[in-house]
Amino acid sequence: VMTQADLKKRAAELTKLIGPVEKAVDALDIALFGRMVAKAADMNVEAAASFAHAISTHRVSNEVEFFTALDDLQEEPGSAHMGSLEFNSATYYRYVSLDLGQLAHSLGIADSGNTDDLKKAIAAFTQALFVAVPNARQTTQSGASPWEFARVLVRKGQRLQMPFEKPVKASGEGFLQPSVQELKAYLDKKEKLSGSLFGKLAAYDWGEDDSFSIDALIAALQSHVQ
């Protein structure tokens, strides 16, 4: 059984091994998503990225899939396991923010002035967001759907996401276009109402101009790193 003194001693030893956080260059995943060590506060890293759960922009009715599974070696007839899964097909909105100042600090870039690593981090983060899909149920549902549209704001200000408080209604072209228009209108309105507090440095719409690829978006975002 370890006493509080033992725990504090171990925490001090761990901190000594990696050094103070402000001097430690952490892996990109730790810098992005943070780290908490309850017994060694000096090792904590503030997350540079934040994510909101994906929400549908419209009303959705779930479908139900009933399934059974058989045991290869079962001695009696019947199902070894049965259950049900709910799934749907919808237009989803996802909000993500990235604090470049915090990221540079956590990676040790703020003091070194080496912006190449920060540009590489922006590229890796953006590419990962584009290709990332849930891993579960891929063999039966294959949910491999990247972005259809993204508005990327480069700002100095409070984080801002679209609530979609009023569900959009499908037009003759489905839910995607009404969702995009609602997103644009809401963010444009917030920009006007916020005035100088909005702090916009640049804005990029991806998905409508087919000459503006994901690589072009990454290059545009990297151009803001000085």
FIKOLZA-1660 file (N, C-alpha, C; in steps of 0.1 Angstrom, whole numbers, plus 5000, padded with zeros to 4 digits):
% residues 226
   i   px   py   pz ch aa at
   1 5008 4988 5000  A  V  N
   1 5000 5000 5000  A  V CA
   1 5009 5012 5000  A  V  C
   2 5006 5021 4991  A  M  N
   2 5014 5034 4990  A  M CA
   2 5008 5045 4997  A  M  C
   3 5016 5052 5005  A  T  N
   3 5011 5064 5012  A  T CA
   3 5011 5076 5003  A  T  C
   4 5005 5087 5008  A  Q  N
   4 5005 5099 5001  A  Q CA
   4 5019 5104 4998  A  Q  C
   5 5028 5102 5008  A  A  N
   5 5042 5106 5006  A  A CA
   5 5048 5099 4995  A  A  C
   6 5045 5086 4994  A  D  N
   6 5050 5077 4983  A  D CA
   6 5045 5082 4969  A  D  C
   7 5032 5085 4969  A  L  N
   7 5027 5090 4956  A  L CA
   7 5033 5103 4952  A  L  C
   8 5035 5112 4961  A  K  N
   8 5041 5125 4958  A  K CA
   8 5055 5123 4953  A  K  C
   9 5062 5114 4960  A  K  N
   9 5076 5111 4956  A  K CA
   9 5077 5105 4942  A  K  C
  10 5067 5096 4938  A  R  N
  10 5067 5090 4925  A  R CA
  10 5064 5101 4915  A  R  C
  11 5054 5110 4918  A  A  N
  11 5051 5121 4909  A  A CA
  11 5063 5130 4906  A  A  C
  12 5070 5133 4917  A  A  N
  12 5082 5141 4915  A  A CA
  12 5092 5134 4906  A  A  C
  13 5094 5121 4907  A  E  N
  13 5103 5113 4899  A  E CA
  13 5099 5113 4885  A  E  C
  14 5086 5112 4882  A  L  N
  14 5081 5112 4868  A  L CA
  14 5083 5126 4862  A  L  C
  15 5080 5136 4870  A  T  N
  15 5082 5150 4864  A  T CA
  15 5097 5152 4861  A  T  C
  16 5106 5147 4870  A  K  N
  16 5120 5149 4868  A  K CA
  16 5125 5142 4855  A  K  C
  17 5118 5130 4852  A  L  N
  17 5122 5123 4840  A  L CA
  17 5119 5130 4827  A  L  C
  18 5107 5136 4826  A  I  N
  18 5104 5143 4814  A  I CA
  18 5106 5157 4814  A  I  C
  19 5109 5163 4826  A  G  N
  19 5112 5177 4827  A  G CA
  19 5099 5185 4827  A  G  C
  20 5100 5198 4830  A  P  N
  20 5089 5207 4830  A  P CA
  20 5081 5207 4817  A  P  C
  21 5068 5208 4818  A  V  N
  21 5060 5207 4806  A  V CA
  21 5063 5218 4796  A  V  C
  22 5066 5230 4801  A  E  N
  22 5069 5241 4792  A  E CA
  22 5082 5239 4784  A  E  C
  23 5090 5230 4789  A  K  N
  23 5103 5227 4782  A  K CA
  23 5102 5213 4774  A  K  C
  24 5092 5206 4776  A  A  N
  24 5091 5193 4770  A  A CA
  24 5084 5194 4757  A  A  C
  25 5089 5187 4747  A  V  N
  25 5083 5186 4734  A  V CA
  25 5075 5173 4733  A  V  C
  26 5062 5174 4734  A  D  N
  26 5053 5163 4735  A  D CA
  26 5049 5158 4721  A  D  C
  27 5044 5146 4720  A  A  N
  27 5039 5140 4707  A  A CA
  27 5027 5148 4703  A  A  C
  28 5024 5149 4690  A  L  N
  28 5014 5157 4685  A  L CA
  28 5000 5153 4691  A  L  C
  29 4998 5140 4692  A  D  N
  29 4985 5136 4698  A  D CA
  29 4982 5141 4712  A  D  C
  30 4993 5141 4720  A  I  N
  30 4992 5146 4734  A  I CA
  30 4989 5162 4733  A  I  C
  31 4996 5168 4724  A  A  N
  31 4995 5183 4723  A  A CA
  31 4981 5186 4718  A  A  C
  32 4975 5178 4710  A  L  N
  32 4962 5181 4704  A  L CA
  32 4951 5178 4715  A  L  C
  33 4952 5166 4721  A  F  N
  33 4941 5162 4729  A  F CA
  33 4943 5163 4744  A  F  C
  34 4955 5167 4748  A  G  N
  34 4958 5170 4762  A  G CA
  34 4962 5157 4770  A  G  C
  35 4967 5160 4782  A  R  N
  35 4971 5149 4791  A  R CA
  35 4968 5153 4805  A  R  C
  36 4963 5144 4813  A  M  N
  36 4961 5147 4827  A  M CA
  36 4967 5136 4836  A  M  C
  37 4976 5140 4844  A  V  N
  37 4982 5130 4854  A  V CA
  37 4978 5135 4868  A  V  C
  38 4969 5128 4874  A  A  N
  38 4963 5133 4887  A  A CA
  38 4973 5135 4897  A  A  C
  39 4983 5126 4898  A  K  N
  39 4993 5127 4908  A  K CA
  39 5006 5134 4905  A  K  C
  40 5006 5140 4893  A  A  N
  40 5017 5148 4888  A  A CA
  40 5012 5160 4880  A  A  C
  41 5007 5170 4886  A  A  N
  41 5001 5181 4879  A  A CA
  41 5011 5188 4869  A  A  C
  42 5024 5187 4872  A  D  N
  42 5033 5194 4863  A  D CA
  42 5034 5187 4849  A  D  C
  43 5029 5175 4849  A  M  N
  43 5029 5168 4836  A  M CA
  43 5016 5170 4828  A  M  C
  44 5007 5177 4833  A  N  N
  44 4994 5180 4826  A  N CA
  44 4997 5188 4813  A  N  C
  45 4990 5186 4803  A  V  N
  45 4991 5193 4790  A  V CA
  45 4976 5198 4786  A  V  C
  46 4975 5210 4784  A  E  N
  46 4962 5216 4780  A  E CA
  46 4959 5212 4765  A  E  C
  47 4947 5207 4762  A  A  N
  47 4944 5202 4749  A  A CA
  47 4943 5215 4740  A  A  C
  48 4948 5214 4728  A  A  N
  48 4948 5224 4718  A  A CA
  48 4935 5223 4709  A  A  C
  49 4930 5211 4708  A  A  N
  49 4918 5208 4699  A  A CA
  49 4906 5205 4708  A  A  C
  50 4894 5209 4703  A  S  N
  50 4882 5205 4709  A  S CA
  50 4872 5201 4698  A  S  C
  51 4864 5191 4702  A  F  N
  51 4854 5186 4693  A  F CA
  51 4840 5186 4699  A  F  C
  52 4830 5188 4690  A  A  N
  52 4816 5186 4695  A  A CA
  52 4811 5174 4688  A  A  C
  53 4802 5167 4694  A  H  N
  53 4796 5155 4688  A  H CA
  53 4789 5159 4675  A  H  C
  54 4790 5150 4666  A  A  N
  54 4783 5152 4653  A  A CA
  54 4768 5152 4655  A  A  C
  55 4760 5161 4649  A  I  N
  55 4746 5161 4650  A  I CA
  55 4740 5162 4636  A  I  C
  56 4728 5156 4635  A  S  N
  56 4721 5157 4622  A  S CA
  56 4715 5171 4621  A  S  C
  57 4715 5177 4609  A  T  N
  57 4710 5190 4606  A  T CA
  57 4695 5190 4604  A  T  C
  58 4689 5178 4605  A  H  N
  58 4674 5176 4602  A  H CA
  58 4669 5165 4610  A  H  C
  59 4656 5163 4610  A  R  N
  59 4650 5152 4617  A  R CA
  59 4654 5139 4611  A  R  C
  60 4656 5129 4619  A  V  N
  60 4661 5116 4615  A  V CA
  60 4653 5105 4621  A  V  C
  61 4649 5095 4613  A  S  N
  61 4642 5083 4618  A  S CA
  61 4652 5072 4617  A  S  C
  62 4655 5066 4628  A  N  N
  62 4665 5055 4628  A  N CA
  62 4658 5042 4623  A  N  C
  63 4667 5035 4616  A  E  N
  63 4663 5021 4611  A  E CA
  63 4669 5011 4622  A  E  C
  64 4662 5000 4622  A  V  N
  64 4667 4989 4632  A  V CA
  64 4671 4977 4624  A  V  C
  65 4683 4972 4627  A  E  N
  65 4688 4960 4621  A  E CA
  65 4688 4949 4632  A  E  C
  66 4681 4938 4630  A  F  N
  66 4681 4927 4639  A  F CA
  66 4691 4917 4633  A  F  C
  67 4699 4911 4642  A  F  N
  67 4710 4902 4638  A  F CA
  67 4711 4890 4648  A  F  C
  68 4716 4879 4642  A  T  N
  68 4719 4868 4651  A  T CA
  68 4733 4863 4648  A  T  C
  69 4739 4856 4657  A  A  N
  69 4752 4850 4655  A  A CA
  69 4752 4836 4659  A  A  C
  70 4759 4827 4652  A  L  N
  70 4760 4813 4655  A  L CA
  70 4774 4809 4660  A  L  C
  71 4774 4800 4669  A  D  N
  71 4786 4794 4674  A  D CA
  71 4791 4783 4665  A  D  C
  72 4803 4783 4661  A  D  N
  72 4808 4773 4652  A  D CA
  72 4807 4759 4658  A  D  C
  73 4809 4758 4671  A  L  N
  73 4810 4745 4678  A  L CA
  73 4798 4742 4687  A  L  C
  74 4787 4749 4684  A  Q  N
  74 4775 4747 4693  A  Q CA
  74 4770 4733 4690  A  Q  C
  75 4764 4727 4701  A  E  N
  75 4759 4714 4701  A  E CA
  75 4744 4713 4699  A  E  C
  76 4737 4725 4702  A  E  N
  76 4723 4725 4700  A  E CA
  76 4719 4736 4690  A  E  C
  77 4708 4734 4683  A  P  N
  77 4704 4743 4672  A  P CA
  77 4699 4756 4679  A  P  C
  78 4700 4767 4671  A  G  N
  78 4696 4780 4677  A  G CA
  78 4707 4791 4676  A  G  C
  79 4704 4802 4680  A  S  N
  79 4713 4813 4680  A  S CA
  79 4721 4814 4692  A  S  C
  80 4734 4817 4691  A  A  N
  80 4743 4818 4703  A  A CA
  80 4742 4833 4708  A  A  C
  81 4738 4842 4699  A  H  N
  81 4737 4856 4704  A  H CA
  81 4727 4863 4694  A  H  C
  82 4719 4871 4699  A  M  N
  82 4710 4879 4690  A  M CA
  82 4709 4893 4696  A  M  C
  83 4706 4903 4687  A  G  N
  83 4705 4917 4692  A  G CA
  83 4700 4925 4681  A  G  C
  84 4701 4938 4683  A  S  N
  84 4696 4948 4673  A  S CA
  84 4705 4960 4673  A  S  C
  85 4706 4967 4662  A  L  N
  85 4714 4979 4660  A  L CA
  85 4705 4990 4654  A  L  C
  86 4707 5002 4658  A  E  N
  86 4700 5013 4652  A  E CA
  86 4710 5020 4643  A  E  C
  87 4706 5025 4631  A  F  N
  87 4714 5032 4622  A  F CA
  87 4706 5042 4614  A  F  C
  88 4712 5051 4608  A  N  N
  88 4705 5061 4599  A  N CA
  88 4714 5066 4589  A  N  C
  89 4708 5073 4579  A  S  N
  89 4715 5080 4569  A  S CA
  89 4711 5095 4570  A  S  C
  90 4720 5104 4573  A  A  N
  90 4716 5118 4575  A  A CA
  90 4728 5127 4571  A  A  C
  91 4725 5140 4570  A  T  N
  91 4735 5150 4568  A  T CA
  91 4739 5155 4582  A  T  C
  92 4752 5152 4585  A  Y  N
  92 4757 5155 4598  A  Y CA
  92 4766 5168 4598  A  Y  C
  93 4765 5175 4609  A  Y  N
  93 4773 5187 4611  A  Y CA
  93 4783 5184 4623  A  Y  C
  94 4796 5187 4621  A  R  N
  94 4805 5185 4632  A  R CA
  94 4814 5198 4633  A  R  C
  95 4816 5202 4646  A  Y  N
  95 4824 5214 4649  A  Y CA
  95 4837 5210 4655  A  Y  C
  96 4848 5215 4650  A  V  N
  96 4861 5213 4656  A  V CA
  96 4868 5226 4657  A  V  C
  97 4876 5228 4667  A  S  N
  97 4884 5240 4669  A  S CA
  97 4898 5236 4672  A  S  C
  98 4908 5244 4668  A  L  N
  98 4922 5242 4671  A  L CA
  98 4928 5255 4675  A  L  C
  99 4934 5255 4687  A  D  N
  99 4940 5267 4692  A  D CA
  99 4955 5266 4688  A  D  C
 100 4959 5274 4678  A  L  N
 100 4973 5273 4673  A  L CA
 100 4983 5278 4684  A  L  C
 101 4979 5288 4692  A  G  N
 101 4988 5292 4702  A  G CA
 101 4991 5282 4712  A  G  C
 102 4981 5275 4717  A  Q  N
 102 4982 5264 4727  A  Q CA
 102 4990 5252 4720  A  Q  C
 103 4988 5250 4708  A  L  N
 103 4995 5239 4701  A  L CA
 103 5010 5242 4700  A  L  C
 104 5013 5254 4696  A  A  N
 104 5027 5258 4695  A  A CA
 104 5034 5257 4709  A  A  C
 105 5027 5262 4719  A  H  N
 105 5032 5261 4733  A  H CA
 105 5035 5247 4737  A  H  C
 106 5025 5238 4735  A  S  N
 106 5027 5224 4739  A  S CA
 106 5037 5216 4731  A  S  C
 107 5039 5220 4719  A  L  N
 107 5050 5214 4711  A  L CA
 107 5063 5220 4713  A  L  C
 108 5064 5230 4721  A  G  N
 108 5077 5237 4723  A  G CA
 108 5081 5246 4711  A  G  C
 109 5072 5249 4703  A  I  N
 109 5075 5257 4691  A  I CA
 109 5075 5272 4694  A  I  C
 110 5067 5276 4704  A  A  N
 110 5066 5290 4707  A  A CA
 110 5079 5296 4711  A  A  C
 111 5088 5289 4718  A  D  N
 111 5101 5294 4722  A  D CA
 111 5112 5292 4711  A  D  C
 112 5111 5281 4703  A  S  N
 112 5121 5278 4693  A  S CA
 112 5119 5287 4681  A  S  C
 113 5107 5291 4678  A  G  N
 113 5104 5298 4666  A  G CA
 113 5104 5290 4653  A  G  C
 114 5105 5277 4654  A  N  N
 114 5105 5268 4643  A  N CA
 114 5091 5265 4638  A  N  C
 115 5086 5272 4628  A  T  N
 115 5072 5271 4624  A  T CA
 115 5070 5259 4615  A  T  C
 116 5080 5253 4610  A  D  N
 116 5078 5241 4601  A  D CA
 116 5071 5230 4608  A  D  C
 117 5074 5228 4621  A  D  N
 117 5067 5217 4628  A  D CA
 117 5052 5221 4630  A  D  C
 118 5049 5233 4632  A  L  N
 118 5035 5237 4634  A  L CA
 118 5027 5236 4621  A  L  C
 119 5034 5239 4610  A  K  N
 119 5027 5237 4597  A  K CA
 119 5025 5222 4594  A  K  C
 120 5034 5214 4598  A  K  N
 120 5032 5199 4596  A  K CA
 120 5021 5194 4605  A  K  C
 121 5020 5200 4617  A  A  N
 121 5009 5196 4626  A  A CA
 121 4995 5200 4620  A  A  C
 122 4995 5212 4614  A  I  N
 122 4982 5216 4608  A  I CA
 122 4978 5207 4596  A  I  C
 123 4988 5203 4588  A  A  N
 123 4985 5194 4577  A  A CA
 123 4981 5181 4582  A  A  C
 124 4987 5175 4592  A  A  N
 124 4983 5162 4597  A  A CA
 124 4970 5162 4603  A  A  C
 125 4967 5173 4611  A  F  N
 125 4954 5174 4617  A  F CA
 125 4943 5175 4607  A  F  C
 126 4944 5184 4597  A  T  N
 126 4934 5186 4587  A  T CA
 126 4932 5173 4579  A  T  C
 127 4943 5166 4575  A  Q  N
 127 4941 5154 4567  A  Q CA
 127 4934 5143 4575  A  Q  C
 128 4938 5142 4588  A  A  N
 128 4931 5132 4597  A  A CA
 128 4916 5135 4598  A  A  C
 129 4913 5148 4599  A  L  N
 129 4898 5151 4600  A  L CA
 129 4891 5147 4588  A  L  C
 130 4898 5149 4576  A  F  N
 130 4891 5146 4564  A  F CA
 130 4889 5131 4561  A  F  C
 131 4898 5123 4565  A  V  N
 131 4897 5108 4562  A  V CA
 131 4891 5100 4574  A  V  C
 132 4890 5107 4586  A  A  N
 132 4886 5099 4598  A  A CA
 132 4871 5095 4597  A  A  C
 133 4868 5083 4598  A  V  N
 133 4855 5077 4599  A  V CA
 133 4854 5067 4611  A  V  C
 134 4842 5065 4616  A  P  N
 134 4841 5055 4627  A  P CA
 134 4846 5041 4623  A  P  C
 135 4853 5034 4632  A  N  N
 135 4859 5021 4628  A  N CA
 135 4849 5010 4629  A  N  C
 136 4839 5012 4638  A  A  N
 136 4829 5001 4641  A  A CA
 136 4820 4998 4629  A  A  C
 137 4816 4986 4627  A  R  N
 137 4806 4981 4617  A  R CA
 137 4809 4985 4603  A  R  C
 138 4822 4986 4600  A  Q  N
 138 4826 4990 4586  A  Q CA
 138 4822 4978 4576  A  Q  C
 139 4823 4966 4580  A  T  N
 139 4821 4955 4571  A  T CA
 139 4806 4953 4568  A  T  C
 140 4797 4959 4576  A  T  N
 140 4783 4957 4574  A  T CA
 140 4776 4970 4570  A  T  C
 141 4782 4982 4573  A  Q  N
 141 4776 4995 4571  A  Q CA
 141 4785 5004 4563  A  Q  C
 142 4798 5002 4563  A  S  N
 142 4807 5010 4555  A  S CA
 142 4805 5025 4555  A  S  C
 143 4806 5030 4567  A  G  N
 143 4803 5045 4568  A  G CA
 143 4815 5053 4564  A  G  C
 144 4819 5052 4552  A  A  N
 144 4831 5060 4547  A  A CA
 144 4827 5072 4540  A  A  C
 145 4823 5082 4547  A  S  N
 145 4818 5095 4542  A  S CA
 145 4827 5107 4546  A  S  C
 146 4836 5112 4538  A  P  N
 146 4843 5124 4542  A  P CA
 146 4834 5137 4541  A  P  C
 147 4840 5148 4543  A  W  N
 147 4833 5161 4543  A  W CA
 147 4826 5163 4529  A  W  C
 148 4815 5170 4529  A  E  N
 148 4809 5175 4517  A  E CA
 148 4811 5190 4516  A  E  C
 149 4811 5196 4528  A  F  N
 149 4814 5211 4528  A  F CA
 149 4820 5214 4541  A  F  C
 150 4829 5224 4541  A  A  N
 150 4835 5229 4554  A  A CA
 150 4837 5244 4552  A  A  C
 151 4834 5251 4563  A  R  N
 151 4838 5265 4564  A  R CA
 151 4848 5266 4575  A  R  C
 152 4860 5270 4571  A  V  N
 152 4871 5271 4581  A  V CA
 152 4874 5285 4584  A  V  C
 153 4872 5289 4596  A  L  N
 153 4875 5303 4601  A  L CA
 153 4888 5304 4608  A  L  C
 154 4896 5313 4604  A  V  N
 154 4909 5316 4611  A  V CA
 154 4905 5329 4619  A  V  C
 155 4905 5328 4633  A  R  N
 155 4900 5338 4641  A  R CA
 155 4908 5340 4654  A  R  C
 156 4907 5352 4659  A  K  N
 156 4912 5355 4672  A  K CA
 156 4900 5358 4681  A  K  C
 157 4894 5349 4687  A  G  N
 157 4882 5351 4694  A  G CA
 157 4876 5339 4700  A  G  C
 158 4864 5340 4706  A  Q  N
 158 4857 5329 4712  A  Q CA
 158 4853 5319 4702  A  Q  C
 159 4853 5306 4706  A  R  N
 159 4849 5295 4697  A  R CA
 159 4834 5297 4693  A  R  C
 160 4831 5293 4682  A  L  N
 160 4817 5295 4676  A  L CA
 160 4813 5283 4668  A  L  C
 161 4802 5277 4671  A  Q  N
 161 4797 5266 4663  A  Q CA
 161 4782 5268 4660  A  Q  C
 162 4777 5261 4650  A  M  N
 162 4764 5262 4645  A  M CA
 162 4754 5253 4653  A  M  C
 163 4744 5258 4660  A  P  N
 163 4735 5249 4668  A  P CA
 163 4725 5241 4660  A  P  C
 164 4721 5245 4648  A  F  N
 164 4710 5239 4640  A  F CA
 164 4698 5237 4649  A  F  C
 165 4695 5247 4656  A  E  N
 165 4683 5246 4666  A  E CA
 165 4670 5244 4658  A  E  C
 166 4669 5249 4646  A  K  N
 166 4657 5246 4638  A  K CA
 166 4661 5236 4627  A  K  C
 167 4656 5225 4627  A  P  N
 167 4659 5215 4617  A  P CA
 167 4657 5220 4602  A  P  C
 168 4666 5217 4593  A  V  N
 168 4664 5221 4580  A  V CA
 168 4655 5211 4573  A  V  C
 169 4649 5216 4562  A  K  N
 169 4639 5208 4555  A  K CA
 169 4645 5205 4541  A  K  C
 170 4643 5193 4536  A  A  N
 170 4649 5189 4523  A  A CA
 170 4643 5197 4512  A  A  C
 171 4652 5201 4503  A  S  N
 171 4647 5207 4490  A  S CA
 171 4647 5196 4480  A  S  C
 172 4646 5201 4467  A  G  N
 172 4646 5191 4456  A  G CA
 172 4659 5184 4455  A  G  C
 173 4670 5190 4461  A  E  N
 173 4683 5184 4460  A  E CA
 173 4687 5177 4473  A  E  C
 174 4678 5175 4482  A  G  N
 174 4681 5167 4495  A  G CA
 174 4684 5177 4506  A  G  C
 175 4691 5172 4516  A  F  N
 175 4693 5179 4529  A  F CA
 175 4707 5187 4528  A  F  C
 176 4716 5183 4520  A  L  N
 176 4729 5189 4520  A  L CA
 176 4729 5204 4517  A  L  C
 177 4724 5208 4506  A  Q  N
 177 4724 5222 4502  A  Q CA
 177 4717 5231 4512  A  Q  C
 178 4705 5227 4517  A  P  N
 178 4698 5235 4527  A  P CA
 178 4707 5236 4540  A  P  C
 179 4714 5226 4543  A  S  N
 179 4722 5226 4555  A  S CA
 179 4734 5236 4553  A  S  C
 180 4740 5235 4541  A  V  N
 180 4751 5244 4538  A  V CA
 180 4747 5259 4539  A  V  C
 181 4735 5261 4533  A  Q  N
 181 4730 5275 4533  A  Q CA
 181 4727 5280 4547  A  Q  C
 182 4721 5271 4555  A  E  N
 182 4718 5275 4569  A  E CA
 182 4731 5278 4577  A  E  C
 183 4741 5270 4574  A  L  N
 183 4754 5272 4581  A  L CA
 183 4760 5285 4577  A  L  C
 184 4761 5288 4565  A  K  N
 184 4766 5301 4560  A  K CA
 184 4759 5313 4566  A  K  C
 185 4745 5312 4565  A  A  N
 185 4737 5323 4570  A  A CA
 185 4739 5326 4584  A  A  C
 186 4740 5315 4592  A  Y  N
 186 4742 5317 4607  A  Y CA
 186 4755 5323 4610  A  Y  C
 187 4766 5318 4604  A  L  N
 187 4779 5323 4607  A  L CA
 187 4781 5338 4602  A  L  C
 188 4775 5341 4590  A  D  N
 188 4775 5354 4585  A  D CA
 188 4768 5364 4595  A  D  C
 189 4757 5360 4600  A  K  N
 189 4749 5368 4609  A  K CA
 189 4757 5370 4622  A  K  C
 190 4763 5359 4627  A  K  N
 190 4771 5361 4640  A  K CA
 190 4783 5370 4638  A  K  C
 191 4789 5370 4626  A  E  N
 191 4800 5379 4623  A  E CA
 191 4795 5393 4623  A  E  C
 192 4784 5396 4618  A  K  N
 192 4779 5410 4618  A  K CA
 192 4775 5415 4632  A  K  C
 193 4769 5406 4639  A  L  N
 193 4765 5409 4653  A  L CA
 193 4776 5411 4662  A  L  C
 194 4787 5403 4660  A  S  N
 194 4799 5404 4669  A  S CA
 194 4808 5415 4667  A  S  C
 195 4807 5421 4655  A  G  N
 195 4815 5433 4652  A  G CA
 195 4830 5430 4653  A  G  C
 196 4837 5439 4659  A  S  N
 196 4852 5437 4661  A  S CA
 196 4855 5425 4670  A  S  C
 197 4846 5420 4678  A  L  N
 197 4849 5409 4687  A  L CA
 197 4850 5396 4679  A  L  C
 198 4845 5396 4667  A  F  N
 198 4845 5383 4659  A  F CA
 198 4859 5379 4656  A  F  C
 199 4868 5389 4653  A  G  N
 199 4882 5387 4652  A  G CA
 199 4886 5378 4640  A  G  C
 200 4879 5379 4629  A  K  N
 200 4882 5370 4617  A  K CA
 200 4894 5375 4610  A  K  C
 201 4903 5366 4608  A  L  N
 201 4915 5369 4600  A  L CA
 201 4914 5364 4586  A  L  C
 202 4906 5352 4584  A  A  N
 202 4904 5347 4571  A  A CA
 202 4893 5336 4572  A  A  C
 203 4887 5333 4560  A  A  N
 203 4876 5323 4560  A  A CA
 203 4878 5315 4547  A  A  C
 204 4876 5302 4547  A  Y  N
 204 4877 5294 4536  A  Y CA
 204 4866 5284 4535  A  Y  C
 205 4859 5285 4523  A  D  N
 205 4848 5275 4521  A  D CA
 205 4853 5264 4512  A  D  C
 206 4852 5252 4517  A  W  N
 206 4857 5240 4509  A  W CA
 206 4845 5231 4505  A  W  C
 207 4845 5227 4493  A  G  N
 207 4835 5217 4489  A  G CA
 207 4827 5222 4477  A  G  C
 208 4827 5235 4474  A  E  N
 208 4819 5240 4463  A  E CA
 208 4828 5243 4450  A  E  C
 209 4840 5248 4452  A  D  N
 209 4849 5250 4441  A  D CA
 209 4858 5238 4440  A  D  C
 210 4856 5230 4429  A  D  N
 210 4864 5218 4427  A  D CA
 210 4879 5220 4424  A  D  C
 211 4883 5233 4422  A  S  N
 211 4897 5236 4420  A  S CA
 211 4904 5238 4434  A  S  C
 212 4896 5239 4444  A  F  N
 212 4901 5242 4458  A  F CA
 212 4901 5229 4466  A  F  C
 213 4912 5221 4464  A  S  N
 213 4913 5208 4470  A  S CA
 213 4916 5209 4485  A  S  C
 214 4917 5197 4491  A  I  N
 214 4920 5196 4505  A  I CA
 214 4935 5201 4507  A  I  C
 215 4943 5198 4497  A  D  N
 215 4957 5202 4498  A  D CA
 215 4958 5218 4497  A  D  C
 216 4949 5224 4489  A  A  N
 216 4949 5238 4488  A  A CA
 216 4944 5245 4501  A  A  C
 217 4935 5238 4507  A  L  N
 217 4930 5243 4520  A  L CA
 217 4941 5243 4531  A  L  C
 218 4948 5232 4531  A  I  N
 218 4959 5230 4540  A  I CA
 218 4970 5241 4538  A  I  C
 219 4973 5243 4525  A  A  N
 219 4983 5254 4522  A  A CA
 219 4978 5268 4526  A  A  C
 220 4965 5270 4525  A  A  N
 220 4960 5283 4529  A  A CA
 220 4961 5285 4544  A  A  C
 221 4958 5274 4551  A  L  N
 221 4958 5275 4566  A  L CA
 221 4973 5277 4571  A  L  C
 222 4982 5270 4564  A  Q  N
 222 4996 5271 4568  A  Q CA
 222 5001 5285 4566  A  Q  C
 223 4996 5292 4556  A  S  N
 223 5001 5305 4553  A  S CA
 223 4999 5315 4564  A  S  C
 224 4990 5312 4574  A  H  N
 224 4988 5321 4585  A  H CA
 224 4998 5319 4597  A  H  C
 225 5006 5309 4595  A  V  N
 225 5017 5307 4605  A  V CA
 225 5029 5315 4601  A  V  C
 226 5033 5324 4610  A  Q  N
 226 5044 5333 4608  A  Q CA
 226 5056 5329 4616  A  Q  C
% end
